[in-house]
Amino acid sequence: MDDQLLTITEVAALLRVPVATLRYWRHLGAGPRGFRLGRRVVYRHSDVTDWINLQHERDARGESA
């Protein structure tokens, strides 16, 4: 399941943020790592999970994202 590909809509729902926020994070290079597959941007489930864990670790250490 970790290698499952997710659409931007699915990742936005998982993170509970608007799709526009996810697009903005992608523009800044601040969100989970995504890549183009044809004309669509997709995300590996494992990359999203890794990004969530990194945010949790940074918060626990008192670092800003």
PDB file with SEQRES, HELIX, SHEET and CRYST1 records, atoms N, CA, C and O in Angstrom:
SEQRES   1 A   65  MET ASP ASP GLN LEU LEU THR ILE THR GLU VAL ALA ALA          
SEQRES   2 A   65  LEU LEU ARG VAL PRO VAL ALA THR LEU ARG TYR TRP ARG          
SEQRES   3 A   65  HIS LEU GLY ALA GLY PRO ARG GLY PHE ARG LEU GLY ARG          
SEQRES   4 A   65  ARG VAL VAL TYR ARG HIS SER ASP VAL THR ASP TRP ILE          
SEQRES   5 A   65  ASN LEU GLN HIS GLU ARG ASP ALA ARG GLY GLU SER ALA          
HELIX    1 AA1 ILE A    8  LEU A   15  1                                   8    
HELIX    2 AA2 VAL A   19  LEU A   28  1                                  10    
HELIX    3 AA3 HIS A   45  ARG A   61  1                                  17    
SHEET    1 AA1 3 LEU A   5  THR A   7  0                                        
SHEET    2 AA1 3 ARG A  40  ARG A  44 -1                                        
SHEET    3 AA1 3 GLY A  34  LEU A  37 -1                                        
CRYST1    1.000    1.000    1.000  90.00  90.00  90.00 P 1           1          
ATOM      1  N   MET A   1       0.819  -1.206   0.000  1.00  0.00           N  
ATOM      2  CA  MET A   1       0.000   0.000   0.000  1.00  0.00           C  
ATOM      3  C   MET A   1       0.857   1.262   0.000  1.00  0.00           C  
ATOM      4  O   MET A   1       0.411   2.296  -0.498  1.00  0.00           O  
ATOM      5  N   ASP A   2       2.070   1.212   0.541  1.00  0.00           N  
ATOM      6  CA  ASP A   2       2.894   2.416   0.613  1.00  0.00           C  
ATOM      7  C   ASP A   2       3.275   2.973  -0.747  1.00  0.00           C  
ATOM      8  O   ASP A   2       3.546   4.168  -0.865  1.00  0.00           O  
ATOM      9  N   ASP A   3       3.303   2.134  -1.781  1.00  0.00           N  
ATOM     10  CA  ASP A   3       3.653   2.616  -3.104  1.00  0.00           C  
ATOM     11  C   ASP A   3       2.430   3.010  -3.924  1.00  0.00           C  
ATOM     12  O   ASP A   3       2.543   3.286  -5.118  1.00  0.00           O  
ATOM     13  N   GLN A   4       1.283   3.035  -3.296  1.00  0.00           N  
ATOM     14  CA  GLN A   4       0.059   3.436  -3.986  1.00  0.00           C  
ATOM     15  C   GLN A   4       0.189   4.891  -4.422  1.00  0.00           C  
ATOM     16  O   GLN A   4       0.675   5.731  -3.665  1.00  0.00           O  
ATOM     17  N   LEU A   5      -0.246   5.183  -5.639  1.00  0.00           N  
ATOM     18  CA  LEU A   5      -0.215   6.558  -6.137  1.00  0.00           C  
ATOM     19  C   LEU A   5      -1.517   7.262  -5.773  1.00  0.00           C  
ATOM     20  O   LEU A   5      -2.607   6.713  -5.935  1.00  0.00           O  
ATOM     21  N   LEU A   6      -1.382   8.472  -5.284  1.00  0.00           N  
ATOM     22  CA  LEU A   6      -2.527   9.281  -4.877  1.00  0.00           C  
ATOM     23  C   LEU A   6      -2.612  10.530  -5.738  1.00  0.00           C  
ATOM     24  O   LEU A   6      -1.591  11.094  -6.131  1.00  0.00           O  
ATOM     25  N   THR A   7      -3.821  10.955  -6.025  1.00  0.00           N  
ATOM     26  CA  THR A   7      -4.027  12.202  -6.762  1.00  0.00           C  
ATOM     27  C   THR A   7      -3.889  13.372  -5.793  1.00  0.00           C  
ATOM     28  O   THR A   7      -3.874  13.191  -4.575  1.00  0.00           O  
ATOM     29  N   ILE A   8      -3.791  14.565  -6.352  1.00  0.00           N  
ATOM     30  CA  ILE A   8      -3.689  15.760  -5.515  1.00  0.00           C  
ATOM     31  C   ILE A   8      -4.949  15.923  -4.654  1.00  0.00           C  
ATOM     32  O   ILE A   8      -4.869  16.388  -3.517  1.00  0.00           O  
ATOM     33  N   THR A   9      -6.099  15.542  -5.193  1.00  0.00           N  
ATOM     34  CA  THR A   9      -7.352  15.622  -4.442  1.00  0.00           C  
ATOM     35  C   THR A   9      -7.338  14.654  -3.260  1.00  0.00           C  
ATOM     36  O   THR A   9      -7.784  14.996  -2.165  1.00  0.00           O  
ATOM     37  N   GLU A  10      -6.828  13.456  -3.487  1.00  0.00           N  
ATOM     38  CA  GLU A  10      -6.757  12.461  -2.414  1.00  0.00           C  
ATOM     39  C   GLU A  10      -5.785  12.888  -1.313  1.00  0.00           C  
ATOM     40  O   GLU A  10      -6.060  12.701  -0.128  1.00  0.00           O  
ATOM     41  N   VAL A  11      -4.651  13.461  -1.710  1.00  0.00           N  
ATOM     42  CA  VAL A  11      -3.683  13.918  -0.711  1.00  0.00           C  
ATOM     43  C   VAL A  11      -4.252  15.098   0.072  1.00  0.00           C  
ATOM     44  O   VAL A  11      -4.083  15.170   1.290  1.00  0.00           O  
ATOM     45  N   ALA A  12      -4.914  16.011  -0.604  1.00  0.00           N  
ATOM     46  CA  ALA A  12      -5.527  17.153   0.081  1.00  0.00           C  
ATOM     47  C   ALA A  12      -6.552  16.665   1.100  1.00  0.00           C  
ATOM     48  O   ALA A  12      -6.620  17.192   2.211  1.00  0.00           O  
ATOM     49  N   ALA A  13      -7.342  15.673   0.733  1.00  0.00           N  
ATOM     50  CA  ALA A  13      -8.331  15.126   1.668  1.00  0.00           C  
ATOM     51  C   ALA A  13      -7.637  14.444   2.843  1.00  0.00           C  
ATOM     52  O   ALA A  13      -8.067  14.592   3.986  1.00  0.00           O  
ATOM     53  N   LEU A  14      -6.572  13.703   2.571  1.00  0.00           N  
ATOM     54  CA  LEU A  14      -5.827  13.023   3.626  1.00  0.00           C  
ATOM     55  C   LEU A  14      -5.227  14.015   4.611  1.00  0.00           C  
ATOM     56  O   LEU A  14      -5.245  13.781   5.820  1.00  0.00           O  
ATOM     57  N   LEU A  15      -4.694  15.124   4.100  1.00  0.00           N  
ATOM     58  CA  LEU A  15      -4.073  16.141   4.956  1.00  0.00           C  
ATOM     59  C   LEU A  15      -5.074  17.159   5.494  1.00  0.00           C  
ATOM     60  O   LEU A  15      -4.748  17.989   6.343  1.00  0.00           O  
ATOM     61  N   ARG A  16      -6.291  17.075   4.981  1.00  0.00           N  
ATOM     62  CA  ARG A  16      -7.364  17.999   5.373  1.00  0.00           C  
ATOM     63  C   ARG A  16      -6.998  19.454   5.103  1.00  0.00           C  
ATOM     64  O   ARG A  16      -7.177  20.334   5.946  1.00  0.00           O  
ATOM     65  N   VAL A  17      -6.480  19.673   3.896  1.00  0.00           N  
ATOM     66  CA  VAL A  17      -6.168  21.024   3.424  1.00  0.00           C  
ATOM     67  C   VAL A  17      -6.812  21.193   2.053  1.00  0.00           C  
ATOM     68  O   VAL A  17      -7.076  20.205   1.370  1.00  0.00           O  
ATOM     69  N   PRO A  18      -7.066  22.431   1.644  1.00  0.00           N  
ATOM     70  CA  PRO A  18      -7.606  22.642   0.303  1.00  0.00           C  
ATOM     71  C   PRO A  18      -6.587  22.229  -0.770  1.00  0.00           C  
ATOM     72  O   PRO A  18      -5.379  22.279  -0.538  1.00  0.00           O  
ATOM     73  N   VAL A  19      -7.076  21.831  -1.916  1.00  0.00           N  
ATOM     74  CA  VAL A  19      -6.208  21.474  -3.031  1.00  0.00           C  
ATOM     75  C   VAL A  19      -5.296  22.657  -3.376  1.00  0.00           C  
ATOM     76  O   VAL A  19      -4.127  22.462  -3.708  1.00  0.00           O  
ATOM     77  N   ALA A  20      -5.820  23.863  -3.299  1.00  0.00           N  
ATOM     78  CA  ALA A  20      -5.025  25.055  -3.607  1.00  0.00           C  
ATOM     79  C   ALA A  20      -3.821  25.178  -2.675  1.00  0.00           C  
ATOM     80  O   ALA A  20      -2.747  25.597  -3.106  1.00  0.00           O  
ATOM     81  N   THR A  21      -3.988  24.822  -1.419  1.00  0.00           N  
ATOM     82  CA  THR A  21      -2.876  24.857  -0.469  1.00  0.00           C  
ATOM     83  C   THR A  21      -1.811  23.856  -0.861  1.00  0.00           C  
ATOM     84  O   THR A  21      -0.619  24.161  -0.820  1.00  0.00           O  
ATOM     85  N   LEU A  22      -2.230  22.674  -1.236  1.00  0.00           N  
ATOM     86  CA  LEU A  22      -1.285  21.646  -1.667  1.00  0.00           C  
ATOM     87  C   LEU A  22      -0.540  22.099  -2.919  1.00  0.00           C  
ATOM     88  O   LEU A  22       0.664  21.870  -3.033  1.00  0.00           O  
ATOM     89  N   ARG A  23      -1.224  22.729  -3.846  1.00  0.00           N  
ATOM     90  CA  ARG A  23      -0.561  23.257  -5.052  1.00  0.00           C  
ATOM     91  C   ARG A  23       0.448  24.341  -4.675  1.00  0.00           C  
ATOM     92  O   ARG A  23       1.545  24.385  -5.233  1.00  0.00           O  
ATOM     93  N   TYR A  24       0.089  25.204  -3.744  1.00  0.00           N  
ATOM     94  CA  TYR A  24       0.992  26.268  -3.300  1.00  0.00           C  
ATOM     95  C   TYR A  24       2.225  25.671  -2.627  1.00  0.00           C  
ATOM     96  O   TYR A  24       3.348  26.095  -2.896  1.00  0.00           O  
ATOM     97  N   TRP A  25       2.018  24.691  -1.756  1.00  0.00           N  
ATOM     98  CA  TRP A  25       3.154  24.020  -1.115  1.00  0.00           C  
ATOM     99  C   TRP A  25       4.064  23.405  -2.165  1.00  0.00           C  
ATOM    100  O   TRP A  25       5.287  23.470  -2.043  1.00  0.00           O  
ATOM    101  N   ARG A  26       3.478  22.810  -3.194  1.00  0.00           N  
ATOM    102  CA  ARG A  26       4.278  22.201  -4.260  1.00  0.00           C  
ATOM    103  C   ARG A  26       5.102  23.270  -4.967  1.00  0.00           C  
ATOM    104  O   ARG A  26       6.270  23.048  -5.287  1.00  0.00           O  
ATOM    105  N   HIS A  27       4.498  24.426  -5.210  1.00  0.00           N  
ATOM    106  CA  HIS A  27       5.195  25.547  -5.843  1.00  0.00           C  
ATOM    107  C   HIS A  27       6.380  25.994  -4.982  1.00  0.00           C  
ATOM    108  O   HIS A  27       7.448  26.306  -5.509  1.00  0.00           O  
ATOM    109  N   LEU A  28       6.193  26.024  -3.671  1.00  0.00           N  
ATOM    110  CA  LEU A  28       7.260  26.442  -2.744  1.00  0.00           C  
ATOM    111  C   LEU A  28       8.269  25.330  -2.469  1.00  0.00           C  
ATOM    112  O   LEU A  28       9.360  25.588  -1.960  1.00  0.00           O  
ATOM    113  N   GLY A  29       7.905  24.103  -2.804  1.00  0.00           N  
ATOM    114  CA  GLY A  29       8.755  22.956  -2.466  1.00  0.00           C  
ATOM    115  C   GLY A  29       8.655  22.600  -0.995  1.00  0.00           C  
ATOM    116  O   GLY A  29       9.583  22.024  -0.427  1.00  0.00           O  
ATOM    117  N   ALA A  30       7.535  22.938  -0.376  1.00  0.00           N  
ATOM    118  CA  ALA A  30       7.386  22.768   1.068  1.00  0.00           C  
ATOM    119  C   ALA A  30       6.508  21.583   1.463  1.00  0.00           C  
ATOM    120  O   ALA A  30       6.542  21.163   2.620  1.00  0.00           O  
ATOM    121  N   GLY A  31       5.749  21.052   0.567  1.00  0.00           N  
ATOM    122  CA  GLY A  31       4.824  19.977   0.900  1.00  0.00           C  
ATOM    123  C   GLY A  31       5.400  18.609   0.596  1.00  0.00           C  
ATOM    124  O   GLY A  31       6.597  18.473   0.341  1.00  0.00           O  
ATOM    125  N   PRO A  32       4.551  17.603   0.622  1.00  0.00           N  
ATOM    126  CA  PRO A  32       5.008  16.262   0.277  1.00  0.00           C  
ATOM    127  C   PRO A  32       5.503  16.208  -1.174  1.00  0.00           C  
ATOM    128  O   PRO A  32       5.020  16.948  -2.031  1.00  0.00           O  
ATOM    129  N   ARG A  33       6.447  15.344  -1.430  1.00  0.00           N  
ATOM    130  CA  ARG A  33       7.030  15.243  -2.765  1.00  0.00           C  
ATOM    131  C   ARG A  33       6.039  14.592  -3.726  1.00  0.00           C  
ATOM    132  O   ARG A  33       5.541  13.493  -3.484  1.00  0.00           O  
ATOM    133  N   GLY A  34       5.770  15.290  -4.810  1.00  0.00           N  
ATOM    134  CA  GLY A  34       4.911  14.765  -5.854  1.00  0.00           C  
ATOM    135  C   GLY A  34       5.669  14.775  -7.166  1.00  0.00           C  
ATOM    136  O   GLY A  34       6.761  15.335  -7.254  1.00  0.00           O  
ATOM    137  N   PHE A  35       5.098  14.164  -8.178  1.00  0.00           N  
ATOM    138  CA  PHE A  35       5.751  14.159  -9.482  1.00  0.00           C  
ATOM    139  C   PHE A  35       4.700  14.067 -10.573  1.00  0.00           C  
ATOM    140  O   PHE A  35       3.569  13.636 -10.349  1.00  0.00           O  
ATOM    141  N   ARG A  36       5.109  14.486 -11.758  1.00  0.00           N  
ATOM    142  CA  ARG A  36       4.207  14.443 -12.896  1.00  0.00           C  
ATOM    143  C   ARG A  36       4.209  13.046 -13.495  1.00  0.00           C  
ATOM    144  O   ARG A  36       5.257  12.436 -13.708  1.00  0.00           O  
ATOM    145  N   LEU A  37       3.029  12.569 -13.753  1.00  0.00           N  
ATOM    146  CA  LEU A  37       2.832  11.313 -14.464  1.00  0.00           C  
ATOM    147  C   LEU A  37       1.932  11.666 -15.634  1.00  0.00           C  
ATOM    148  O   LEU A  37       0.710  11.727 -15.502  1.00  0.00           O  
ATOM    149  N   GLY A  38       2.550  11.895 -16.772  1.00  0.00           N  
ATOM    150  CA  GLY A  38       1.801  12.453 -17.893  1.00  0.00           C  
ATOM    151  C   GLY A  38       1.490  13.905 -17.590  1.00  0.00           C  
ATOM    152  O   GLY A  38       2.391  14.708 -17.348  1.00  0.00           O  
ATOM    153  N   ARG A  39       0.224  14.229 -17.605  1.00  0.00           N  
ATOM    154  CA  ARG A  39      -0.199  15.610 -17.334  1.00  0.00           C  
ATOM    155  C   ARG A  39      -0.645  15.814 -15.888  1.00  0.00           C  
ATOM    156  O   ARG A  39      -0.960  16.932 -15.480  1.00  0.00           O  
ATOM    157  N   ARG A  40      -0.671  14.738 -15.125  1.00  0.00           N  
ATOM    158  CA  ARG A  40      -1.183  14.814 -13.749  1.00  0.00           C  
ATOM    159  C   ARG A  40      -0.051  14.790 -12.732  1.00  0.00           C  
ATOM    160  O   ARG A  40       0.999  14.190 -12.961  1.00  0.00           O  
ATOM    161  N   VAL A  41      -0.281  15.444 -11.623  1.00  0.00           N  
ATOM    162  CA  VAL A  41       0.639  15.361 -10.485  1.00  0.00           C  
ATOM    163  C   VAL A  41       0.113  14.272  -9.568  1.00  0.00           C  
ATOM    164  O   VAL A  41      -1.063  14.269  -9.202  1.00  0.00           O  
ATOM    165  N   VAL A  42       0.982  13.355  -9.202  1.00  0.00           N  
ATOM    166  CA  VAL A  42       0.613  12.274  -8.291  1.00  0.00           C  
ATOM    167  C   VAL A  42       1.629  12.221  -7.156  1.00  0.00           C  
ATOM    168  O   VAL A  42       2.726  12.771  -7.250  1.00  0.00           O  
ATOM    169  N   TYR A  43       1.238  11.554  -6.099  1.00  0.00           N  
ATOM    170  CA  TYR A  43       2.059  11.433  -4.896  1.00  0.00           C  
ATOM    171  C   TYR A  43       2.108   9.966  -4.501  1.00  0.00           C  
ATOM    172  O   TYR A  43       1.093   9.271  -4.555  1.00  0.00           O  
ATOM    173  N   ARG A  44       3.284   9.491  -4.104  1.00  0.00           N  
ATOM    174  CA  ARG A  44       3.378   8.151  -3.538  1.00  0.00           C  
ATOM    175  C   ARG A  44       2.905   8.229  -2.096  1.00  0.00           C  
ATOM    176  O   ARG A  44       3.259   9.152  -1.362  1.00  0.00           O  
ATOM    177  N   HIS A  45       2.114   7.265  -1.705  1.00  0.00           N  
ATOM    178  CA  HIS A  45       1.592   7.230  -0.336  1.00  0.00           C  
ATOM    179  C   HIS A  45       2.742   7.278   0.669  1.00  0.00           C  
ATOM    180  O   HIS A  45       2.646   7.962   1.688  1.00  0.00           O  
ATOM    181  N   SER A  46       3.825   6.559   0.389  1.00  0.00           N  
ATOM    182  CA  SER A  46       4.971   6.529   1.305  1.00  0.00           C  
ATOM    183  C   SER A  46       5.624   7.909   1.425  1.00  0.00           C  
ATOM    184  O   SER A  46       6.093   8.264   2.506  1.00  0.00           O  
ATOM    185  N   ASP A  47       5.668   8.700   0.335  1.00  0.00           N  
ATOM    186  CA  ASP A  47       6.233  10.049   0.402  1.00  0.00           C  
ATOM    187  C   ASP A  47       5.375  10.965   1.271  1.00  0.00           C  
ATOM    188  O   ASP A  47       5.895  11.787   2.027  1.00  0.00           O  
ATOM    189  N   VAL A  48       4.058  10.815   1.156  1.00  0.00           N  
ATOM    190  CA  VAL A  48       3.151  11.621   1.983  1.00  0.00           C  
ATOM    191  C   VAL A  48       3.317  11.246   3.455  1.00  0.00           C  
ATOM    192  O   VAL A  48       3.382  12.120   4.319  1.00  0.00           O  
ATOM    193  N   THR A  49       3.384   9.956   3.732  1.00  0.00           N  
ATOM    194  CA  THR A  49       3.570   9.484   5.109  1.00  0.00           C  
ATOM    195  C   THR A  49       4.897   9.971   5.668  1.00  0.00           C  
ATOM    196  O   THR A  49       4.958  10.415   6.814  1.00  0.00           O  
ATOM    197  N   ASP A  50       5.961   9.893   4.873  1.00  0.00           N  
ATOM    198  CA  ASP A  50       7.273  10.383   5.319  1.00  0.00           C  
ATOM    199  C   ASP A  50       7.221  11.867   5.636  1.00  0.00           C  
ATOM    200  O   ASP A  50       7.797  12.307   6.631  1.00  0.00           O  
ATOM    201  N   TRP A  51       6.536  12.645   4.801  1.00  0.00           N  
ATOM    202  CA  TRP A  51       6.424  14.086   5.016  1.00  0.00           C  
ATOM    203  C   TRP A  51       5.649  14.385   6.307  1.00  0.00           C  
ATOM    204  O   TRP A  51       6.027  15.274   7.070  1.00  0.00           O  
ATOM    205  N   ILE A  52       4.573  13.645   6.541  1.00  0.00           N  
ATOM    206  CA  ILE A  52       3.802  13.823   7.775  1.00  0.00           C  
ATOM    207  C   ILE A  52       4.685  13.524   8.984  1.00  0.00           C  
ATOM    208  O   ILE A  52       4.675  14.275   9.959  1.00  0.00           O  
ATOM    209  N   ASN A  53       5.444  12.436   8.928  1.00  0.00           N  
ATOM    210  CA  ASN A  53       6.331  12.078  10.045  1.00  0.00           C  
ATOM    211  C   ASN A  53       7.395  13.136  10.269  1.00  0.00           C  
ATOM    212  O   ASN A  53       7.728  13.436  11.416  1.00  0.00           O  
ATOM    213  N   LEU A  54       7.940  13.711   9.199  1.00  0.00           N  
ATOM    214  CA  LEU A  54       8.929  14.777   9.330  1.00  0.00           C  
ATOM    215  C   LEU A  54       8.323  15.999  10.010  1.00  0.00           C  
ATOM    216  O   LEU A  54       8.963  16.621  10.858  1.00  0.00           O  
ATOM    217  N   GLN A  55       7.091  16.345   9.639  1.00  0.00           N  
ATOM    218  CA  GLN A  55       6.432  17.489  10.272  1.00  0.00           C  
ATOM    219  C   GLN A  55       6.240  17.230  11.764  1.00  0.00           C  
ATOM    220  O   GLN A  55       6.415  18.129  12.586  1.00  0.00           O  
ATOM    221  N   HIS A  56       5.882  16.001  12.102  1.00  0.00           N  
ATOM    222  CA  HIS A  56       5.689  15.634  13.501  1.00  0.00           C  
ATOM    223  C   HIS A  56       7.000  15.740  14.272  1.00  0.00           C  
ATOM    224  O   HIS A  56       7.024  16.268  15.383  1.00  0.00           O  
ATOM    225  N   GLU A  57       8.086  15.245  13.693  1.00  0.00           N  
ATOM    226  CA  GLU A  57       9.397  15.310  14.351  1.00  0.00           C  
ATOM    227  C   GLU A  57       9.842  16.748  14.546  1.00  0.00           C  
ATOM    228  O   GLU A  57      10.347  17.104  15.610  1.00  0.00           O  
ATOM    229  N   ARG A  58       9.656  17.582  13.520  1.00  0.00           N  
ATOM    230  CA  ARG A  58      10.034  18.999  13.635  1.00  0.00           C  
ATOM    231  C   ARG A  58       9.231  19.691  14.726  1.00  0.00           C  
ATOM    232  O   ARG A  58       9.778  20.477  15.499  1.00  0.00           O  
ATOM    233  N   ASP A  59       7.945  19.404  14.790  1.00  0.00           N  
ATOM    234  CA  ASP A  59       7.096  20.014  15.818  1.00  0.00           C  
ATOM    235  C   ASP A  59       7.542  19.579  17.203  1.00  0.00           C  
ATOM    236  O   ASP A  59       7.582  20.388  18.130  1.00  0.00           O  
ATOM    237  N   ALA A  60       7.878  18.301  17.346  1.00  0.00           N  
ATOM    238  CA  ALA A  60       8.314  17.779  18.652  1.00  0.00           C  
ATOM    239  C   ALA A  60       9.613  18.439  19.100  1.00  0.00           C  
ATOM    240  O   ALA A  60       9.843  18.606  20.298  1.00  0.00           O  
ATOM    241  N   ARG A  61      10.471  18.817  18.137  1.00  0.00           N  
ATOM    242  CA  ARG A  61      11.731  19.481  18.471  1.00  0.00           C  
ATOM    243  C   ARG A  61      11.582  20.986  18.568  1.00  0.00           C  
ATOM    244  O   ARG A  61      12.536  21.684  18.912  1.00  0.00           O  
ATOM    245  N   GLY A  62      10.395  21.492  18.270  1.00  0.00           N  
ATOM    246  CA  GLY A  62      10.144  22.925  18.346  1.00  0.00           C  
ATOM    247  C   GLY A  62      10.638  23.694  17.142  1.00  0.00           C  
ATOM    248  O   GLY A  62      10.772  24.916  17.209  1.00  0.00           O  
ATOM    249  N   GLU A  63      10.915  23.009  16.034  1.00  0.00           N  
ATOM    250  CA  GLU A  63      11.341  23.669  14.813  1.00  0.00           C  
ATOM    251  C   GLU A  63      10.140  24.124  14.008  1.00  0.00           C  
ATOM    252  O   GLU A  63       9.060  23.539  14.093  1.00  0.00           O  
ATOM    253  N   SER A  64      10.341  25.167  13.231  1.00  0.00           N  
ATOM    254  CA  SER A  64       9.252  25.586  12.345  1.00  0.00           C  
ATOM    255  C   SER A  64       9.370  24.817  11.040  1.00  0.00           C  
ATOM    256  O   SER A  64      10.459  24.428  10.617  1.00  0.00           O  
ATOM    257  N   ALA A  65       8.213  24.608  10.412  1.00  0.00           N  
ATOM    258  CA  ALA A  65       8.181  23.871   9.142  1.00  0.00           C  
ATOM    259  C   ALA A  65       8.718  24.740   8.075  1.00  0.00           C  
ATOM    260  O   ALA A  65       8.787  24.327   6.917  1.00  0.00           O  
TER     261      ALA A  65                                                      
END                                                                             
